Amino acid sequence: MRSLCRLLVFAVAILITAGCGATVTEKPLPNTTAEELEEAASPSLSTPQSDRASLDTLVGYRWNGAQEEIISIDPTTGSTSIVATLDLDVVVAGGAFAVDSDNHKAYLQGRREEESFWRLYTTDLITGEVSSIPLSGVVALSGFDLYNKDTLIGYTWSGAWPGGQEEMVLIDPTTGSTSIVATLDLDVVVAGGAFAVDSDNHKAYLQGRREEESFWRLYTTDLITGEVSSVPLAVHVSGFDLYVAQRLIVVITKARMVSKHELGVDLKVTVPKSDPKEGPWKVRFTAEINGQLFTTRDFDLTDLLEAGDTDKEIRFDEGDDPRKINLEEYGVPRFTENQKFTLTAIFSSPNSQGTGDKEVKILLPVIIVHGWTGESLFASIPFRIYEDLISRLRTEGYTNDPSWYKTIWFERYSSQTWSPWYVAYWLDGMAEKAISATYAKRVNIIGHSLGGLVGRYYITNGAGKSKVHKLIMVGTPNGGSSQFYINTSGWNINKVNKELATSPLAQWLIPTYQALYDTMNNPLSPPIRNNFPDQSSPQGVTYYSIYNIAINTPYGLIVKPRSGWYVIVDKDYYQSGGDGTVSSESARLDGAINSPLVVSNGHAFLPKDPIVQNTIIEHLKD
């Protein structure tokens, strides 16, 4: 939001209509003679029409006796220089002239002598290049002004006199096309030159007089709705333009959590030279965060500023009164999901006020739980692949810097030796650390492979149901994996039992689906069953399962019994789409939001795959 002091400044000087010696025909004014009309439309060749191009230069146009010139004018000395010249014998419609300072363009309406239609001439104020396009849909514009970089706003008379009316039209300067925004009352007399556009507030102002009235009116058009209103003017004015008073300007350049409770706000401010030399200058903030609407106290900026400062950058921790908003102090509830809100800065001095908005995000902490890291029983996951995922999370606003508001948490656990109870205890400790270090009440978990099962177990069998917002599983064997049998092929039952006693989490990887067949293709029952407690997600926790379907993955195996266990005869007896280790059927979980993907990376390297990472980021959003 910007609070601008806007005034219409009325020029009481006699209207000088620019041109080239050709008369622009408009409807006659009541009680005006033809001689007076001709005199009003005849330009003074020594008086160019102009508009502002920058703080130091005016840009205008004048007839040089042969053709129209675009000129620059130094307002301090009165000196002029030619920027460009238009075609020979171009008739110019006085008043239809505007300058786009930001894009260094000047627009002028003109008509070649041999043509019956009007053109929009565009001059590049840097190169002096002039181009033109025909104006469509209008006879001639009585005047126009800049609305934004893509649009001009003008007005034109439509119909006969009497019985016609003035139209407000949008003009596309790239195509010359026009469209009607609004129409004024029937038979309103318009005073040429008394026209202005307020782009910020989408208003156009035009002076006019109804035929039956003796006084003039200020007509205001809402350029969004097309609604037209009018108020009587105390006097008739020869022209006006928009005046924007000097004001404070504030921009929130950055807002982020800088401690467990505090939101730090960086600013860029501009102070008018007209402000008091000693200030004071203050800023306060307002926002609605997690359902709590609040306005802060005033933060004093006086020791950091002086009148005339332009685009002064101020970090949140600079000065005697740092801009740190304590959320707890203003009653903001702790976060159970990511927060997105609009923060408004209100910058004030004794003379003026300015406001600035910024959309701010505060993210829940993310805990990354890695997969199996042993060399036996299952496919081992190299730790380096998680570095890519952490880097991607950092580009999305997460951070693993412990000196700030840490939102990426990643630690190793012993997948080979820890029990289900102990790994849940460890993960609860991770969640508590993340919650204690932030303003969050819950965390999000990204579990890769076995890590997804660890997350599920913690949520349904530990304290996780009250501390987790989302569990995002990547390549997780929710139904186990035939890779377990492939890795233990040729073992005896005693060795398998011994390994499982040492690595109890590995029993979660035994397939729950029919994976074993004898050489006659008859299904076989597993000697040891998967003991993962398969429960649905509790209320308040959302599960996501991301998995690959593009790689042939062992599913049904032909085996021969040996010493209470099996030897693989054909591991490719039945294959399924998957990631080479975990089949899509196993990864898919009822009750979860399932995201099957087609990617080239296999099981171990899914967390570094860009498509997988994009999907993780989308699921993390609230």
N, C-alpha and C positions, 0 to 999 in steps of 0.2 A: 504494500500500500504506500502511496505517496500522497501526502497532504500538500497541495500546491496552492499558493496564493495567486489566483488568476484574476486579472482585471482586463476588461476591454477598454483600451485607450482610444478615445475618439479624437480624430484629427479635425480641427475646425478650419483648416485651410481650404481654399478653393480647389475643387477636384481638377486635376490635370490628367487627361486621358492620353495615354501613349499611342503612337501610331506612326504611319509612314506617309501621311498626307491623304489616306483613303478613309472614307467615313464608314463606320460600322453601324448598320441600321438596327435600331431597337425600337420598341413601342414608344410613342410620344408620351411625354409627361403632361399631365393636365395643366392647362394655362401656360404652355410653353410654345413659343413661336418657332417656325422652321428656321429662322435666322439664328435664334438662340441655340437651337439644337446643333446647327452647323458650327457655330462658334465653340460650343462645348466639346465637339468631336474633333476640332482642329488642334493638333499638337503644336507645342513649341519645340522646334528642332534642337534648341539648346538645352532642353530639360529632359534627360533620359529618365525612364521609369526604372525602379530598382527594387531589389529585395536583399535581405541579409544572406551572405554566403558563409561568413565566419565572424569571429570576434573583431577582426581587423579589416574586413573587406565587405563592400556591398557589390552586388551584381545587378546590372540593369541592361536596358536595351534602348536604342535610339536609331532614328533615321538619319543617314548621312548624305541624303540627296539622291542616292542611287539604290541603296539597299539597307536592310536592317542590320545593325551591329549588336553583338552581345559584348558588354564592356564591364570591367571591374572599376570600382570607385574606392579611393582611399578616403574614409570619412574624416580623417584628421587634417588632410591637406586639400581635399577636393580634386586631386589629380585623378585622371582616368587612363585606362589602357584597353586596347581592343583584345578581346578573347577570341571572338569568332565572327564571321559574317554569314548571313543567310543568303538564299537565292536572290537574284535580281528581281526587283518589282514585286516582292512579297508583301501582301496587305496584312497588317497586324491588327488583331482585335484587342483594343486597349483593355487592360485589366486581367486578361488571361495569361498570366505570367507567374511562375513559381520557381523557387530554388530548393533543391535537395542538398543541403550542405554535407550530410554524412556520406553521400555517394557522388558528390561533386558533379551534379547535373543541374541544368537550367531548362525549364519547359516554357515554351511560348507557342501560342496559337497563331497561325498565319495561313494565308491563301495565295497561291500563285495566280498571277493575272490571267493565265489561260485556262485555269481550272474553276469549276463551279462549286467544289467542296473545300472544306477547311482541313488543315493539317495540324498535327502536333509536332513541333520542332523540338528536338532534344539536343542540347549542347553539352559536350563533355568539357568541364571547366578546367581539367588538367591538360588535355591534349588539344582542345579547341575544335575537335571533330563535331560536325553537325549532321544529324540524321532526321528524317521526318517520316511520318506515317499518316494516312488519311484518318480523320475522325469519323466514326460511323454512328448513326442513330441520332445525330443532332444537326441542326442547321448551323449554328455558331454558338460558342460558349461566351457568355457575358463576362465571365471571370472564373478562375479556379485557384486552388491552393493545395499544398501538399498534405496528404492524410497519413500515408506511410510510404515505405520505399517502393511498394508495389502499386500504389493507388493515388490518384488525384481526386479531389472533390470540386465540382464546379456547379454553376447554375446557368440555365438557359430558358428562353421564352418559348412556350409551345402553344400554337394555335393563333387565331386572329386577334385583333384588337378592336373592340372589346370582345370578351368571351374566352380569352385564353388564360394561361396561368404559368407561373414560374415553376420550373422543375429543378430539384437538386439531383445531380447525377454523379455516379462513380465513373472514373476514367482509368482505363488500364493503359499506362504509358508505353507498354511494350507492344500492344496490338492496336491501340486506338479505339477499342470497343468501349461502349458506354452502357450504363444501366441506370434506371431511375431509382432513387432512394426514397424520395418524397415529393409531394406537390404542395405549393402554397395555395392560399385562397384565390378564387377567381379574380382577375383584373387587379392584382396587386402590382403597384408601380415600384420598381426596384431602383435604388440609387447606386449606379455603378461605382465600384471601388469599396463600398462599405460591406465587406465580406471577409470572414476569418474562420479558420478551422482550429479546433482544440483536439489534437490527435489523441492525447492521453485520455481524455474523457469522452471521446467519440461524439463531439458536438460540432455543428456548423452554425455560424451566426450570419445573418443577412438583414440589411435594413430595407424596409418596404413600407408602402402606404396603400391602404385600401382606397378605392376610387371614391367611396362615399364619405371618407373621413378626411379631416383637415390636418391631422397629426401623423407623425411617422411611428412605425413600430420596429422593434427588434425581434426578428423571427429566429427561433432556435430549433434546429433539427437534430433529433437523436439519430446518429448514423447507424446504430444497431437496429433499432425498432422502426425507424422511419417516421416516428411521431413528431409532429410540428406544433410548437406553441409560440405565442407572441405576447409581448408586453409593450405598452406605449412608451415612446421616448419623449423626454422633455424638450429636446431640440432635434433638428435635422442635422446630421453630420455628413461631411463630405467623404469620409473614409475612416476605417478603423482596422486594427490588427490586434492579435493576442499578445498580452504582456505577462510574462512569468516573473514574479518577483524573486529576488535572491532568497535562497532558502538553504537550510541545512540538508545535507545528503548523507545517508547512512546505508552501507551495504554490509550484510553479514557474509563474510568471506568463508568462514568455517565455524561449525559448531559440532563438538564431539565431547564424549565423556572423558574427563581428565583425571578423575578419581572415582572411587566407588559410588559416591553420592553426587558428584558435581559435573555439570555441563559447562564446559569452557567455550567462550564465544569470541572469535576474532572479528574485527571490524575494519572497514575502510570508510573514512568520513571526509566530507568537505564542509568547511566553515566559511560563510560569506565574510568579506572584508568589512561589511557594515556591522557585524556583530560587535558587542562591547569588547574592548581590548582584554579585559580580565575575565571574560566569560560571565557566569559559570556555564559549563557545558555538561550535560548529564544524559545518561541513557538508561532506559528500563526495558524490560522484555515481557512479552506476554505470549502464552501458548496454552494449548490443551494437550496434556500428555497423559496417556493411559486413563482417560476419562476425567482428569482433574484440570480444571481451568484456573489459571492463576496469572497474576501480574507481579513482577518482582519489585523490589525497592529500586530507587534511583542509584545508579553507579556513577560516581564522579569522574569525569574525564578532564577536568580543568587543568590538572598538572601536565597533561600530555598534549594539549592543543593551544593554538593561538589563532586569532582572527586571520582569515586568508589562507589557512591550510587547505590544500587540494589533494584529494585521494590519499589522505594520511592513513597508513596501515597501522593498526594497533592490535598486538597479540593479547590474548585473554589474560596473561599474567603480567602485563606491563602496568606500571604506575602504582599509585598508592591504594587503589581500589580495584583489584582484579575482577574481571567479568566472569565470575564463576557462580553458577546458579545451583544452589543446593536443593536437589529435588525433594529430599526428605523434609526439609524446612517448609516447603510449600505443599506438603501433604500428598505428593504423587505416590500412588501405590507401586510396589515393586513389580517388575515386569514378568509376565508369564508368556509373552510372545514378543516378537520384534516390534519396535515402535517406529511409526512414521507420523510426523506432525509438522505443522508450520510454526516457525518461531518468528515473531515480529519484534524488531528493535524500534523503539521510539526515542529519537535523538532530539534534545531540546536545549534552547538557550532563552534568555529573556526576550529575544526578538523574533524567534521563529522555531519551527519544528519540522522534522523530517522522519519518515518511517521507511523501513526496509524489511522484506520478508525472505525467509529461506526455508526450504523443505529439509528436514533433519531426520536422519535414521539412527536409531540406537538398536544394536543387534544383540540377540541372546548369545551367550557363549556357546561354542561348538566344541564337543569332545570327539576326537578321532580315536576309534578303537581298531587296532590293527588285526590282521588275521593270524593264521597258524605260522609259527616261525621255526618249527622243528624240521629235521631232515627225514624223519620216518613218519609213517602212518598217514601223512597228508602232504599236499603241496606246500612248500615253504614260501613265505612272502618276504621279499627283500624290503628293508625299511626305507631305502632311498626313494621308492616310488611315492611315498607319502609327502616328500618334500615338494613335488610338483603340485599336489593338491593344496598344501599349505600356501604355496605361492599364489595359486589361483584365488583362494579365499581372501588373501590380503588385497588383491585387486578389487574385491567386492566390499572392502571396508572393514574386514576383520583384521585383528592384529594379534601376534604372539609376543609382543614386547611387554615384559612384566612391569616395566616402569610406567606404563600407561594403563588403559582400561583393557585388560587382556581378554580376548574373546576366542582365541584358538588354544586349545589344550590338547597336548599329545604327549603321552608317556608310554613306555614299554611295560608290558606285563608278561608273565611267564606262561605262555599258552601250553607248554609241555609239562609243567609240574603243578600248576595251581588247580585247586578243586573248584567246582561251580560256586560253592559258598564263598570261598576266598576271593574269586574274581569279581563277584558281585559286591563284596565288601570293599575291594580296591576301587571299583568303578563308582561306588557311592562316595568314597573319599575324593575322587576326582570331581564329581558333581558338587560336593560341598566346597571344595577349594574354589571352583569357578563361581559359585553363587556368592561365597564370602568376599570375593575380590571384585564383584560387580553389583549393579543394582537389580540384577535378575533374580527371579524366584524359581525359574526353571531353566533347563539347558536343552540344547539339541544334540543328538548323538549321530555321528556318521560311523557305521560299523561295516568294515570290509571283511568279506568271507566269514570266518569264525567270529569276527568282531560283531557282526550283526546278531548272531546267536547270543553272545555275551550281553549285548544290549537288551535283547528280548528277555533273557533270564533275569537281569537286574530289574527290569520294569515289572515283571509279573511275579517274581519271587523275592525281590528285595525291596528297597525303599524308593525305587525309581518311579513308581506310578505317580508320586506327588512332586517329583523333581524333574521330570522329562516332559518336554513339549512335543518333540518329534524324534522318531528314530528312522534314519535313512540307511537302509541296508544296500550294500553294493556287492553283487555276486555272492550272496549269502546262501549256503546250502540248507535251506529251511527243511528240506526233506532228505538231507544227507547227500552223499556223493559216492558213486561207484569207484571213485579214485581210491577210497579207503581199502577196498578189496584188491585193487591193482597193486597198491603199495605193500600190502601184506601177503601177496601171493607166495605160496610155498612155505609159509610159517606153519607152526603147529599151534594148537589151541592154548597151550601153556604160555608160549611166547606172547601171543596176542593178549591174553589175560594179564600177563606181567606188564606189558607196555601200557595197557589201559589203567592198571593200578597206579603206574607212575604218571601217566598223562590222562587223567580222568575226563578232560574236556574233549578228547579225541572220540569218545563214545558218541558224542552228539553228531559226528560225521558219518556214522553208519547209516546206509540208506534205509528209509522207512518205506520206500516203494519196492516192488518186486525187481530185484537186480540179479539174482542168481538162478541159473538154469543148468541142468545136467546135459550130458552130450546127446541125450534124446529130446532135448528142448523142454524137459519137464521142470516146472518151477521148484526151487529149493528154499527151505526156510533157513534164515540166518541163525547160527549157533548163539550169537550174542546180538541183542537188540539195542537199538538207539534208545537212550534213556532221557532225551531232552523233554522237559515238561511242556508240551505244546499247548499254549493257551492263547486266546485272542487278546488283542490290545485292550487295556482298561480305558474307561471313559476319561477323556481329557488328554489322551496320548494318541498321536497319529503315526501309523507305520507306513513306510514307503519301501518298495523293493525295486531296485534297479538291476537289470541283468542283461547279459548278451544272449542273442539267439543265433548268431551268425556262424559259429564254429561247431563242427561235428564233435560230439561229446559222448564218451562211453556211458551207456545206460544199462542195457541188459548184457550180462556176461555169461559165457559158457565156461563151466568150471568142473574140476574133478575133486572129490573129497581127498584129503590127506591129513592124517594125524589130528582129526577133529576140526580141521580148517580146510582151506581150498587152495588149489593151483589153477590159475587162469589158463584156459585153453584158447579162448577166442574173446578178446576184449572188445571186438567190433561187431559182435553178434547183433546187437541193436544199438544204434546211435541216435541221439537226439540233438536238436539245436541247443547250443549253450555257449560256454566260454572255454571249452576244452577240458574243464574240471567239474564245473557245476552245470547241470542241465537246466533248461528253462523251466521244466516241470517242477524241479526241486526248488528253484529260486522263487517261483511264483507262490504267493502266500494269500490265502483267503482272508479277507478283511483288511488287507493292505491296499495302498494305491500302487499298483504294479506298473512298471515302466520297462517293457521289453525294448531293447535297442539292437541295432545292427552296427557293430564296431569291429575293427580289425584286431584290437588288443585282446589277449587271452586273460584268463582268470587273475593271475598275479598282478597284471599291469592295468587293470581296469581303473584304479584311482587316478592314473595319470592321463587317461584318455580324454581329449577335449570334449567329446560328446557326452561322456559320463559326467565330467565336471560341470558342464552346462546344466545337465539334468539335476545334479545335486544342488546347484545354486537356485534353480527354479523351485525345488522342493523346500529349500530353506526359507523362501519368502513367505510372508503372511499376507 
